[in-house]
Amino acid sequence: MRPVRLSNEQALQKIRHYCAYQERCHQEVKEKLYGFGLRKDEVETLISKLIEDNYLDEERFAIQYAGGKFRMKHWGKRRIEAELKNRQVSAYCIRKGLAQIDPADYAGTLQKLAEEKYRSLAGEEPFVARAKTMSYLLYKGYEPDLAARAVDGIVNA
């Protein structure tokens, strides 16, 4: 069954609510508008209107996304960057978003995650525990050199 096609005015009303509820990237909004049955030219017009009316701001989205994923899920910069690229956010906006992460908080969070993970592997051989901790930190998106320094600090302590 085909979805009911919304008029431009109905779509604008719904998409404003969608954008007001939570910061969105352009890709999410485009997908939603195409889901309303709109054509490419209509979607582009509505996106422009949303940007004009300050409902849609990719830089603001990148800053919110990077800060939120770092604070709530303790993701590293590499994972945040990959997720933003996946959402087709511009390199400029990605840099702005990542720049908002406080370096001291970043280092502290990395250290805390490394210590917690290493402690949770207390029964393992030290080499295995080190490797698993490194793997975990890389999965979380932390830079290999920073992760290695954090793990070495714990192992050699």
N, C-alpha and C positions, 0 to 999 in steps of 0.2 A: 504494500500500500504506500503510495507517495505521500510525503508530508504536505500539509496545506501550505501554500505559498502566501507569505505575509506581504502586506503592502510596505512601501518604504517607511511610511510613518509608524506603522505597527512595529516594524523591525527596529527602527531607531529608538522607540520607547523601550522595547525589551532589552536591546543591547546597552542602552544607558544604565538600566538597572543592573545588568550583568557586570558592567565595568565599575559601577559605584559600589557594588558589594565587595569587590576584591580587585587589587591591581591585576591587570591582564597584559599580556604581550600581544603584538599585532597578529601573530599567527593564530592564537586562541580565538581572537575576535573574528578573524576572517573565517575560520572553520565554523564558528557559531552562525555567522551571517549566511554562509553557503548552506548551512543546515536549515535555514529559514526559507530556502528556495530562491534566493536572490542571485542575480547574474553578476559577472565580474565588474562591470562598470558601476552597478548599484552598490556593490560591496566597497569599491574604492571611494565612491562618493561619501558613503556613510563613515568609513574610516577617517576620511579627511574632516568630516563634521565632528567626530568624536575627539580628534586631536585638537581642533579649534576650540571646542567647548571644555577642554582639559579633562575629559573622561579617560583619555588614553595617552599615556606618556611612557615610552619604552625605557627611558633613562630611569624614571621613577620606579618602574617595574623591576628593572635590574637591581637597583639599590635595595628595594624591599625583598626581592627574592634571595639575593646573596646574604643579606643580614639575617633573614628568617631561617634559611637552611643552615647557616653557620650556628646561630643561637639554639635552634630547636633540635636539629639532627646532627650537629657537630660535624658537618661536611667540611672538607678542605677546599681550597681554592680551585684545584684542578677539577674536582667533581662538579662544583658550582659552575665553573666555566663551560664544561662539557654540556651540562644541562641547559644552560642559557644558549649555547650554540645550537643545540638540538631544537630549541624554540625559535631559532632564526633571529636572535637578538644581535644587533650590530656589535662589532668589536669595540667601538667607542663606549657604548653603554655597558658592555661587560667589564671593561676596565674601570669605569666609574663605579659600578656596583662592587667590584672586588676591592677597590680603594677604600671603601667605607668600613671594611673589616679592620678593627684595631689590631696592629701587629702584636701588642702585648697580650691581648685576649687570645689571639690566634696561637701564639706560642704556648700560653698557659693551657689552652684546651687540648692542643696536641700532646703536651706532656701528661696531662691528666688521663687522656684516653690511652696513651702508651702504658702508663703505670697500671691502670685498671685492667687492661687486657693482659699484660705480663703477669700480674698477680693472679688473674683467673686461671692461668696456665701453670700454676705452682707444681703440679705433679709431673709435668713434662720435663724432658731433658732440656737443659739451658739452650742448646742450639736450636731445638725444635720450637721452644717457647719464643725465642728471638725471631725465628723465621715466621711463625704464625702472627706475632705482634706486628712485624713489618708488613706482612700481607694485609692484615686488617687495616692498618693506617693508610696503605696505598689504596685499598678499596674505598675507604672514606674520602679519598681525594687529596691527601696531603702529599707534598713534594717529597720525592725519594731522599734527597739529601737531608731535609729537615727531619723526616721520619727516622732515618738511620741515626742521626745525632741524638734524637730523643731516646731511641731504644738503646743505643750504646751507653748513654748516661745512666739508664736504669740497670743494665746488665753489669756494668763496671762499678756500680755503687756498692 
